[in-house]
Amino acid sequence: MTEQQLLGPQEIRELAATLGIRPTKTLGQNFVIDPNTIRRIVAAANIDPNETVLEVGPGLGSLTLGILDAAARMVAVEIDPPLAEQLPHTVAKFRPGSEDRIDVVLNDAMQVTELPVTPTALVANLPYNVAVPVLIHLFSQFDSIAHALVMVQDEVADRLAAKPGSKIYGVPSVKANWFCEVSKAGVIGTNVFWPAPKIKSGLVAFTRRPDPLSDVPRQLVFEIVDAAFAQRRKTLRAALGPWTGSTARAGKILEAAGIDPSLRGEKLDIHDFVKIAEAYRDHFAEPDSGEVQPFDAVRGE
């Protein structure tokens, strides 16, 4: 089977010139200009031929064409109006007959709450400055996304895939693990982009957990994670003190959760944070109310 043409440096620059576009740092635009890198990303994404793929920030369409070759259908969310308007024309030119297999949505990915089709996978070259918030938002909004492969700044990739105990393990690592099993899937050099960024990019693979980790609210877990890492050098008892009202109260919750209060947040995995959230709910919520109540109201202290 003959390989379909993908966009190279010449095609990308011609498209940009036609649209009068120069990549902007504001939107984090670095366009992939190497067809082999596109093939590598699509292969690493393990897209099933029957899947519907969500792409965020398709830009000039280099990754878009590769996804279309692998998937049954896709939806692309683009924040830049000229790019969103051009994308269907690029598909029509380079993949004639595939126009009806892609929906282009002009929107900020952080604002998207519904899509014209139901995505089962996410594949994207995400802007470095918003990568983590976009991932958390999309995973929370679309539980139909069973797996994902994203390209981000290499440092961000390392943080997302970091394990407890690592110096770079932190909030992104824990929050991503609420939704998915996370692993690093490779490193991408700088010369495959236009303009070339100063640092390398990393590929991160996500596999959605088949069942929720707990019935405790995600927002509660994330609040505890944020508090635990707000001051990394502090013990959990001290770090969670301002959030619970006092270090003594934090200690009681941690002990109820079976977590050593003298540990630091970087030593805990997502399951440990879930235990803390469940203990907090059980100690602070009024019976059957489902609401977290102030400590004083429940304990009379």
Residue frames as qw, qx, qy, qz and C-alpha x, y, z in Angstrom:
[[0.000, 0.887, 0.461, 0.000, 0.00, 0.00, 0.00],
 [0.409, 0.480, -0.021, 0.776, 1.43, 3.39, -1.01],
 [0.315, -0.453, -0.471, 0.689, 1.99, 5.81, 1.88],
 [0.105, 0.899, 0.402, 0.140, -0.17, 8.89, 1.80],
 [0.389, 0.483, -0.129, 0.774, 1.58, 12.23, 1.47],
 [0.442, -0.727, -0.393, 0.348, 2.11, 14.12, 4.70],
 [0.134, 0.979, 0.015, 0.151, 3.00, 17.78, 5.07],
 [0.766, -0.048, -0.097, 0.634, 6.70, 18.62, 4.94],
 [0.306, -0.467, -0.092, 0.824, 8.59, 21.91, 5.35],
 [0.054, 0.063, 0.467, 0.880, 7.60, 23.21, 1.91],
 [0.260, -0.541, -0.705, -0.378, 3.88, 22.48, 2.29],
 [0.399, -0.649, -0.496, 0.416, 3.78, 23.92, 5.81],
 [0.247, -0.377, 0.040, 0.892, 5.50, 27.15, 4.80],
 [0.044, -0.215, -0.589, -0.778, 3.32, 27.50, 1.71],
 [0.320, -0.639, -0.690, -0.112, 0.16, 27.08, 3.78],
 [0.377, -0.613, -0.317, 0.617, 1.39, 29.59, 6.34],
 [0.176, -0.162, 0.273, 0.932, 2.30, 32.10, 3.62],
 [0.127, -0.419, -0.696, -0.569, -1.11, 31.69, 1.98],
 [0.400, -0.724, -0.561, 0.011, -2.81, 32.46, 5.28],
 [0.089, 0.765, -0.182, 0.611, -0.38, 35.20, 6.23],
 [0.791, -0.601, -0.053, -0.102, 0.43, 33.28, 9.40],
 [0.366, 0.529, -0.644, 0.414, 3.59, 33.42, 11.43],
 [0.673, -0.344, -0.637, 0.153, 3.72, 31.08, 14.43],
 [0.199, -0.745, 0.159, -0.616, 3.13, 32.94, 17.68],
 [0.260, 0.143, -0.803, 0.518, 4.51, 32.27, 21.16],
 [0.445, -0.133, 0.286, -0.838, 1.19, 33.49, 22.58],
 [0.881, 0.048, -0.054, -0.468, -0.61, 30.45, 21.18],
 [0.602, -0.419, 0.679, 0.041, 2.39, 28.18, 21.67],
 [0.832, 0.514, 0.057, -0.200, 2.52, 27.40, 17.96],
 [0.176, -0.551, 0.757, 0.304, 5.31, 25.10, 16.80],
 [0.837, 0.347, -0.040, -0.420, 4.26, 23.30, 13.61],
 [0.711, -0.229, 0.635, 0.197, 5.60, 19.80, 12.91],
 [0.469, 0.709, -0.304, -0.430, 7.31, 19.76, 9.51],
 [0.025, 0.417, -0.900, -0.125, 8.71, 16.22, 9.50],
 [0.776, 0.001, -0.354, -0.522, 6.51, 13.46, 8.03],
 [0.610, 0.081, -0.765, 0.189, 8.45, 10.70, 9.82],
 [0.018, -0.075, 0.622, -0.779, 7.74, 12.33, 13.18],
 [0.632, -0.008, -0.007, -0.775, 4.04, 12.37, 12.33],
 [0.778, 0.070, -0.587, -0.211, 4.18, 8.66, 11.49],
 [0.373, 0.125, -0.768, 0.505, 5.98, 8.00, 14.76],
 [0.289, -0.070, 0.422, -0.857, 3.37, 9.87, 16.80],
 [0.749, 0.037, -0.195, -0.632, 0.45, 8.15, 15.09],
 [0.694, 0.111, -0.711, 0.025, 2.08, 4.73, 15.54],
 [0.193, 0.104, -0.721, 0.657, 2.71, 5.39, 19.23],
 [0.453, -0.090, 0.185, -0.868, -0.93, 6.44, 19.68],
 [0.102, 0.081, 0.991, -0.029, -2.16, 2.91, 18.86],
 [0.483, 0.233, 0.063, -0.842, -5.25, 4.17, 17.08],
 [0.471, 0.228, 0.852, -0.012, -7.82, 1.53, 16.23],
 [0.080, 0.133, 0.606, 0.780, -9.21, 1.85, 12.67],
 [0.206, -0.633, -0.701, -0.255, -12.73, 2.18, 14.12],
 [0.362, -0.512, -0.428, 0.651, -11.89, 4.98, 16.54],
 [0.107, 0.906, 0.227, 0.341, -12.91, 8.62, 16.69],
 [0.638, -0.124, -0.218, 0.729, -9.92, 10.76, 17.62],
 [0.102, -0.978, -0.175, 0.060, -9.90, 14.19, 19.22],
 [0.634, 0.177, -0.041, 0.751, -7.03, 16.46, 18.18],
 [0.208, -0.912, -0.216, 0.280, -6.35, 19.72, 20.01],
 [0.109, -0.822, 0.305, 0.469, -4.50, 22.50, 18.22],
 [0.841, 0.307, 0.395, 0.204, -4.28, 20.96, 14.74],
 [0.241, -0.602, 0.314, 0.694, -2.54, 24.07, 13.42],
 [0.343, 0.508, -0.464, -0.640, -1.82, 23.68, 9.71],
 [0.898, 0.136, 0.019, -0.418, -2.88, 20.04, 9.70],
 [0.334, 0.527, -0.781, -0.026, 0.33, 18.01, 9.62],
 [0.170, -0.101, 0.920, -0.339, -0.70, 15.66, 12.44],
 [0.632, 0.282, 0.280, -0.666, -4.34, 15.83, 11.33],
 [0.677, 0.432, -0.457, -0.382, -3.61, 14.04, 8.05],
 [0.240, 0.299, -0.909, 0.163, -1.73, 11.29, 9.88],
 [0.361, 0.064, 0.721, -0.588, -4.62, 10.77, 12.28],
 [0.690, 0.366, 0.003, -0.625, -7.14, 10.64, 9.43],
 [0.522, 0.400, -0.725, -0.206, -5.09, 7.87, 7.82],
 [0.173, 0.132, -0.925, 0.311, -5.36, 5.78, 10.99],
 [0.233, 0.231, 0.686, -0.649, -8.83, 6.56, 12.39],
 [0.194, 0.538, 0.792, 0.216, -12.40, 6.20, 11.20],
 [0.030, -0.873, -0.322, -0.364, -13.30, 9.73, 12.22],
 [0.499, -0.153, -0.335, 0.784, -11.89, 12.72, 14.07],
 [0.087, -0.944, -0.292, -0.128, -12.72, 16.08, 15.57],
 [0.565, 0.153, -0.151, 0.797, -10.20, 18.90, 15.70],
 [0.247, -0.901, -0.321, 0.155, -10.45, 21.78, 18.18],
 [0.541, 0.234, 0.055, 0.806, -8.61, 24.91, 17.05],
 [0.202, -0.729, -0.370, 0.539, -8.54, 28.29, 18.80],
 [0.141, -0.419, 0.304, 0.844, -7.11, 30.30, 15.87],
 [0.599, 0.570, 0.321, -0.462, -9.87, 31.29, 13.37],
 [0.448, 0.663, -0.458, -0.388, -7.73, 31.36, 10.19],
 [0.008, -0.324, 0.946, 0.021, -6.27, 27.94, 11.00],
 [0.456, 0.238, 0.775, -0.367, -9.70, 26.47, 11.79],
 [0.584, 0.635, 0.080, -0.499, -11.09, 27.85, 8.53],
 [0.330, 0.628, -0.637, -0.302, -8.22, 26.48, 6.46],
 [0.376, -0.281, 0.876, -0.107, -8.11, 22.95, 7.88],
 [0.733, 0.362, 0.526, -0.235, -11.06, 21.49, 5.90],
 [0.558, 0.779, -0.194, -0.208, -9.50, 22.83, 2.69],
 [0.023, -0.625, 0.780, 0.020, -6.17, 21.19, 3.55],
 [0.573, -0.010, 0.800, -0.177, -7.94, 17.88, 4.16],
 [0.711, 0.595, 0.258, -0.273, -9.83, 18.22, 0.87],
 [0.385, 0.798, -0.435, -0.161, -6.59, 18.84, -1.01],
 [0.065, 0.530, -0.842, 0.078, -4.40, 16.15, 0.55],
 [0.193, 0.078, 0.962, -0.177, -7.06, 13.59, 1.52],
 [0.447, 0.036, -0.304, -0.841, -9.84, 14.05, -1.05],
 [0.654, -0.208, -0.651, -0.322, -12.94, 12.17, -0.01],
 [0.495, -0.208, -0.696, 0.477, -12.09, 12.38, 3.71],
 [0.074, -0.346, 0.089, -0.931, -13.75, 15.73, 4.34],
 [0.665, -0.432, -0.247, -0.557, -16.83, 14.10, 5.85],
 [0.813, -0.211, -0.491, 0.230, -14.69, 12.23, 8.41],
 [0.433, -0.072, -0.358, 0.824, -13.53, 15.33, 10.26],
 [0.170, -0.898, -0.379, -0.144, -15.33, 18.00, 12.27],
 [0.425, 0.242, -0.230, 0.841, -13.47, 21.23, 12.98],
 [0.362, -0.812, -0.454, 0.066, -14.48, 23.10, 16.13],
 [0.269, 0.574, -0.159, 0.757, -13.38, 26.72, 16.57],
 [0.613, -0.746, -0.116, -0.232, -12.91, 27.04, 20.32],
 [0.044, -0.649, 0.667, -0.363, -10.47, 27.16, 23.20],
 [0.605, -0.009, -0.796, -0.003, -9.88, 23.57, 24.33],
 [0.128, -0.036, -0.703, 0.699, -10.25, 24.72, 27.94],
 [0.418, 0.127, 0.191, -0.879, -13.81, 25.90, 27.16],
 [0.527, 0.059, -0.688, -0.495, -15.03, 22.83, 25.29],
 [0.467, -0.127, 0.687, -0.542, -17.76, 20.93, 27.11],
 [0.770, 0.315, 0.521, -0.189, -19.37, 19.09, 24.19],
 [0.098, -0.386, 0.679, 0.617, -18.33, 17.91, 20.75],
 [0.663, 0.284, -0.223, -0.656, -20.23, 16.97, 17.58],
 [0.832, 0.108, -0.537, -0.088, -18.91, 13.40, 17.88],
 [0.763, -0.613, 0.173, -0.105, -17.84, 11.22, 20.81],
 [0.366, 0.689, -0.619, 0.093, -14.06, 10.84, 20.96],
 [0.960, -0.266, -0.091, 0.006, -12.51, 7.56, 22.08],
 [0.776, -0.102, -0.014, 0.622, -8.90, 8.77, 21.85],
 [0.018, -0.985, 0.031, 0.171, -6.94, 11.99, 22.19],
 [0.763, 0.060, 0.187, 0.615, -3.87, 12.68, 20.04],
 [0.086, 0.983, 0.134, 0.091, -2.34, 16.14, 20.10],
 [0.559, 0.208, -0.184, 0.781, 0.69, 18.37, 19.95],
 [0.309, -0.846, -0.430, 0.059, -0.21, 20.50, 22.94],
 [0.160, 0.819, -0.174, 0.523, 1.04, 24.06, 23.54],
 [0.528, 0.100, -0.643, 0.546, 3.61, 23.92, 26.30],
 [0.056, -0.228, 0.369, -0.899, 2.04, 26.64, 28.43],
 [0.645, -0.119, 0.146, -0.741, -1.41, 25.03, 28.76],
 [0.484, 0.168, -0.838, -0.186, -0.70, 21.32, 28.32],
 [0.130, -0.087, -0.896, 0.416, -1.55, 20.11, 31.83],
 [0.358, 0.271, 0.403, -0.798, -4.76, 22.16, 32.33],
 [0.583, 0.276, -0.408, -0.646, -6.00, 21.11, 28.88],
 [0.402, 0.092, -0.910, -0.034, -5.39, 17.43, 29.63],
 [0.036, 0.170, 0.791, -0.587, -7.14, 17.58, 33.00],
 [0.449, 0.302, 0.119, -0.832, -10.09, 19.45, 31.48],
 [0.587, 0.248, -0.564, -0.525, -10.54, 17.04, 28.58],
 [0.312, 0.022, -0.939, 0.142, -10.19, 13.90, 30.70],
 [0.138, 0.232, 0.674, -0.687, -12.78, 15.27, 33.14],
 [0.482, 0.350, -0.002, -0.803, -15.21, 16.39, 30.42],
 [0.752, 0.328, -0.394, -0.415, -15.00, 13.36, 28.13],
 [0.597, -0.376, 0.690, -0.159, -14.87, 10.05, 29.94],
 [0.897, 0.402, 0.138, -0.119, -15.26, 8.39, 26.54],
 [0.370, 0.765, -0.521, 0.077, -11.55, 9.09, 25.92],
 [0.971, -0.239, -0.017, 0.005, -10.06, 5.67, 26.64],
 [0.770, -0.220, 0.145, 0.581, -6.47, 6.51, 25.75],
 [0.190, 0.979, -0.015, -0.077, -4.30, 9.40, 24.67],
 [0.751, -0.024, 0.122, 0.649, -0.91, 10.23, 23.23],
 [0.081, 0.991, 0.106, -0.006, 0.26, 13.83, 23.50],
 [0.666, 0.256, -0.105, 0.693, 3.42, 15.68, 22.65],
 [0.299, -0.947, -0.116, -0.031, 4.45, 18.29, 25.20],
 [0.099, 0.822, -0.501, 0.251, 7.61, 20.00, 26.41],
 [0.680, 0.152, -0.697, 0.167, 10.00, 17.24, 27.51],
 [0.042, 0.194, -0.647, 0.736, 10.13, 18.55, 31.07],
 [0.629, -0.066, 0.147, -0.761, 6.33, 18.48, 31.24],
 [0.822, 0.113, -0.504, -0.240, 6.35, 14.93, 29.87],
 [0.443, 0.183, -0.757, 0.444, 8.75, 13.87, 32.61],
 [0.236, -0.139, 0.497, -0.823, 6.58, 15.50, 35.28],
 [0.756, -0.006, -0.123, -0.643, 3.40, 13.86, 34.02],
 [0.865, 0.104, -0.486, -0.071, 5.02, 10.41, 34.01],
 [0.107, 0.503, -0.678, 0.525, 6.99, 10.85, 37.27],
 [0.698, -0.327, -0.637, -0.024, 6.54, 8.38, 40.11],
 [0.539, -0.829, -0.033, -0.147, 6.30, 9.05, 43.87],
 [0.775, -0.463, 0.141, 0.406, 9.63, 9.88, 45.46],
 [0.592, 0.368, 0.243, 0.674, 11.01, 11.61, 42.38],
 [0.223, -0.364, -0.144, 0.893, 12.12, 15.24, 42.66],
 [0.163, 0.025, -0.389, -0.906, 9.92, 16.13, 39.69],
 [0.220, -0.443, -0.863, -0.098, 6.86, 14.24, 40.98],
 [0.049, 0.131, 0.308, -0.941, 4.13, 16.71, 41.79],
 [0.477, 0.373, 0.375, -0.702, 0.63, 18.00, 41.14],
 [0.581, 0.419, -0.412, -0.563, 0.52, 17.15, 37.39],
 [0.243, 0.218, -0.945, -0.016, 1.74, 13.61, 38.09],
 [0.175, 0.166, 0.841, -0.484, -0.92, 12.93, 40.72],
 [0.502, 0.426, 0.218, -0.721, -3.85, 14.56, 38.93],
 [0.506, 0.381, -0.607, -0.480, -3.14, 12.77, 35.66],
 [0.181, 0.105, -0.973, 0.102, -3.06, 9.49, 37.58],
 [0.447, 0.196, 0.542, -0.684, -6.56, 10.11, 38.89],
 [0.704, 0.460, -0.038, -0.540, -7.80, 9.50, 35.36],
 [0.825, 0.484, -0.282, -0.073, -5.16, 7.32, 33.73],
 [0.828, -0.295, 0.242, 0.411, -2.12, 5.12, 33.90],
 [0.269, 0.945, -0.149, -0.111, 0.63, 7.38, 32.56],
 [0.803, -0.222, 0.325, 0.447, 3.96, 6.59, 30.90],
 [0.074, 0.753, -0.346, -0.554, 6.52, 8.39, 28.79],
 [0.849, 0.360, 0.386, 0.002, 6.54, 7.19, 25.19],
 [0.720, 0.317, 0.214, 0.578, 9.57, 8.91, 23.68],
 [0.226, -0.689, 0.019, 0.689, 11.51, 12.10, 23.03],
 [0.558, 0.713, 0.343, 0.251, 11.21, 14.34, 19.96],
 [0.529, -0.124, 0.065, 0.837, 14.06, 16.60, 18.82],
 [0.050, 0.682, 0.202, -0.701, 13.75, 20.30, 18.08],
 [0.033, -0.338, 0.537, 0.772, 14.54, 20.28, 14.35],
 [0.091, 0.347, 0.889, 0.285, 11.22, 18.68, 13.35],
 [0.011, 0.791, 0.530, -0.304, 9.32, 21.88, 14.22],
 [0.273, 0.346, 0.190, 0.877, 8.87, 25.28, 12.63],
 [0.208, 0.791, -0.506, 0.274, 9.91, 27.39, 14.37],
 [0.707, 0.033, -0.651, 0.275, 12.32, 25.11, 16.24],
 [0.564, -0.802, -0.062, -0.186, 11.77, 25.34, 20.00],
 [0.049, 0.760, -0.588, 0.273, 14.75, 25.69, 22.30],
 [0.379, -0.317, 0.821, -0.285, 14.07, 22.43, 24.11],
 [0.173, 0.007, -0.937, -0.302, 13.05, 18.92, 23.16],
 [0.676, -0.170, -0.036, -0.716, 9.52, 17.56, 23.31],
 [0.150, -0.147, 0.958, -0.197, 8.29, 14.39, 24.96],
 [0.568, -0.167, -0.584, -0.556, 5.55, 11.92, 24.11],
 [0.275, -0.135, 0.741, -0.598, 3.26, 10.86, 26.95],
 [0.428, -0.168, -0.790, -0.407, 0.84, 7.92, 26.77],
 [0.406, -0.132, 0.493, -0.758, -2.32, 7.71, 28.86],
 [0.358, -0.183, -0.877, -0.264, -4.59, 4.71, 29.43],
 [0.495, -0.430, 0.029, -0.754, -7.90, 5.49, 31.10],
 [0.164, -0.125, 0.889, -0.408, -8.54, 3.56, 34.31],
 [0.251, -0.268, -0.839, -0.402, -11.42, 1.11, 33.69],
 [0.416, -0.703, -0.576, -0.035, -13.17, 2.11, 36.92],
 [0.108, -0.856, 0.135, -0.486, -13.14, 5.27, 39.06],
 [0.389, 0.271, -0.710, 0.520, -10.65, 5.12, 41.92],
 [0.082, -0.281, -0.723, 0.626, -13.33, 6.15, 44.41],
 [0.020, -0.744, -0.608, -0.277, -16.75, 7.71, 44.76],
 [0.324, -0.664, -0.192, 0.646, -15.14, 10.61, 46.61],
 [0.388, 0.905, 0.144, -0.100, -15.42, 13.87, 44.60],
 [0.748, 0.331, 0.031, 0.575, -12.48, 14.51, 42.30],
 [0.060, 0.832, -0.055, 0.548, -12.43, 18.17, 43.32],
 [0.674, -0.713, 0.145, -0.130, -11.87, 17.14, 46.94],
 [0.906, -0.083, 0.152, 0.386, -8.94, 14.92, 46.02],
 [0.537, 0.566, 0.072, 0.621, -7.42, 17.67, 43.87],
 [0.245, -0.890, 0.073, -0.376, -7.76, 20.25, 46.66],
 [0.808, -0.544, 0.205, 0.096, -5.80, 17.94, 48.96],
 [0.815, 0.215, 0.169, 0.510, -3.16, 17.37, 46.28],
 [0.244, 0.796, 0.020, 0.553, -2.78, 21.12, 45.73],
 [0.479, -0.830, 0.156, -0.240, -2.42, 21.72, 49.48],
 [0.911, -0.300, 0.176, 0.220, 0.08, 18.89, 49.92],
 [0.726, 0.225, 0.190, 0.621, 2.40, 20.26, 47.25],
 [0.042, 0.970, 0.126, 0.203, 1.95, 23.98, 47.98],
 [0.136, -0.830, 0.519, -0.150, 5.08, 23.82, 50.14],
 [0.851, 0.222, -0.474, -0.045, 6.98, 20.69, 49.20],
 [0.318, 0.393, -0.699, 0.506, 9.39, 20.81, 52.14],
 [0.482, -0.309, 0.411, -0.709, 6.61, 20.60, 54.71],
 [0.114, 0.060, 0.985, -0.114, 5.28, 17.38, 56.16],
 [0.209, -0.438, -0.724, -0.491, 1.74, 16.43, 55.26],
 [0.325, -0.643, -0.600, 0.348, 0.56, 17.41, 58.74],
 [0.192, -0.515, -0.045, 0.834, 1.96, 20.91, 58.29],
 [0.023, -0.008, 0.569, 0.822, 1.06, 21.25, 54.59],
 [0.249, -0.473, -0.755, -0.381, -2.57, 20.26, 55.09],
 [0.234, -0.408, -0.578, 0.667, -2.96, 22.31, 58.27],
 [0.136, 0.240, -0.028, -0.961, -4.12, 25.53, 56.58],
 [0.383, -0.084, -0.663, -0.638, -6.55, 23.57, 54.45],
 [0.484, -0.385, -0.786, -0.007, -8.14, 21.64, 57.34],
 [0.368, -0.849, -0.150, -0.348, -7.94, 24.48, 59.84],
 [0.411, -0.774, 0.464, -0.126, -5.04, 23.30, 62.01],
 [0.337, 0.464, -0.819, -0.021, -2.13, 20.88, 61.97],
 [0.347, -0.103, 0.830, -0.425, -3.80, 18.88, 64.74],
 [0.731, 0.372, 0.293, -0.491, -6.89, 18.35, 62.62],
 [0.584, 0.591, -0.499, -0.247, -4.76, 17.47, 59.61],
 [0.011, 0.394, -0.901, 0.180, -2.97, 14.91, 61.72],
 [0.568, 0.091, 0.670, -0.469, -6.24, 13.28, 62.76],
 [0.752, 0.515, -0.022, -0.411, -7.39, 12.98, 59.16],
 [0.419, 0.589, -0.687, -0.074, -4.06, 11.51, 58.05],
 [0.200, -0.248, 0.897, -0.306, -4.08, 8.98, 60.88],
 [0.692, 0.267, 0.461, -0.487, -7.65, 8.00, 60.03],
 [0.708, 0.601, -0.234, -0.289, -6.47, 7.46, 56.45],
 [0.943, -0.156, 0.193, 0.219, -3.58, 5.30, 57.59],
 [0.575, 0.673, -0.082, 0.457, -1.04, 7.82, 56.26],
 [0.637, -0.316, -0.248, 0.658, 2.06, 8.79, 58.25],
 [0.024, 0.973, 0.220, -0.067, 1.62, 12.53, 59.02],
 [0.406, -0.716, 0.321, 0.468, 5.39, 13.03, 58.94],
 [0.615, 0.216, 0.571, 0.499, 5.63, 12.10, 55.26],
 [0.085, 0.453, -0.176, -0.870, 5.82, 14.69, 52.50],
 [0.690, 0.483, 0.185, -0.506, 3.35, 14.84, 49.63],
 [0.424, 0.611, -0.592, -0.311, 5.93, 13.66, 47.11],
 [0.111, -0.244, 0.958, -0.105, 5.95, 10.22, 48.76],
 [0.532, 0.292, 0.647, -0.461, 2.23, 9.59, 48.18],
 [0.074, 0.108, 0.776, 0.617, 0.60, 8.12, 45.09],
 [0.386, -0.234, -0.296, -0.842, -2.91, 8.85, 43.88],
 [0.632, -0.353, -0.681, -0.108, -4.33, 5.99, 45.95],
 [0.414, -0.248, -0.530, 0.697, -2.92, 7.56, 49.13],
 [0.096, -0.014, 0.017, -0.995, -4.48, 10.92, 48.30],
 [0.539, -0.295, -0.554, -0.562, -7.80, 9.16, 47.72],
 [0.572, -0.340, -0.690, 0.284, -7.53, 7.59, 51.19],
 [0.185, -0.158, -0.323, 0.914, -7.00, 11.04, 52.70],
 [0.319, -0.126, -0.270, -0.900, -10.01, 12.43, 50.83],
 [0.607, -0.329, -0.671, -0.269, -12.18, 9.52, 51.97],
 [0.476, -0.313, -0.606, 0.555, -11.07, 9.97, 55.58],
 [0.006, -0.043, -0.095, 0.994, -11.73, 13.70, 55.36],
 [0.466, -0.235, -0.458, -0.720, -15.20, 13.06, 53.97],
 [0.633, -0.338, -0.697, -0.001, -15.96, 10.46, 56.63],
 [0.429, -0.302, -0.500, 0.688, -14.77, 12.71, 59.48],
 [0.035, -0.196, -0.063, 0.978, -16.13, 16.03, 58.29],
 [0.332, -0.171, -0.531, -0.761, -19.33, 15.34, 56.35],
 [0.558, -0.067, 0.461, -0.687, -22.67, 15.12, 58.07],
 [0.408, 0.077, 0.910, 0.025, -24.29, 11.68, 57.66],
 [0.414, 0.524, 0.726, 0.163, -25.92, 11.27, 54.24],
 [0.126, 0.853, 0.118, -0.492, -25.50, 14.96, 53.41],
 [0.759, 0.434, 0.273, 0.403, -22.84, 14.42, 50.81],
 [0.178, 0.908, -0.074, 0.371, -21.42, 17.81, 51.72],
 [0.625, 0.051, -0.432, 0.648, -18.15, 18.57, 53.42],
 [0.349, -0.886, -0.250, -0.177, -18.88, 20.48, 56.61],
 [0.081, 0.755, -0.452, 0.469, -16.56, 22.66, 58.68],
 [0.487, 0.077, -0.800, 0.342, -14.75, 20.68, 61.36],
 [0.114, -0.082, 0.530, -0.836, -16.27, 22.70, 64.22],
 [0.640, -0.028, -0.103, -0.761, -19.82, 22.05, 63.00],
 [0.811, 0.019, -0.553, -0.188, -19.35, 18.31, 63.06],
 [0.622, 0.008, -0.646, 0.442, -17.08, 17.82, 66.05],
 [0.426, -0.850, -0.290, -0.108, -18.35, 20.67, 68.19],
 [0.687, -0.299, -0.074, 0.658, -14.81, 21.99, 68.60]]
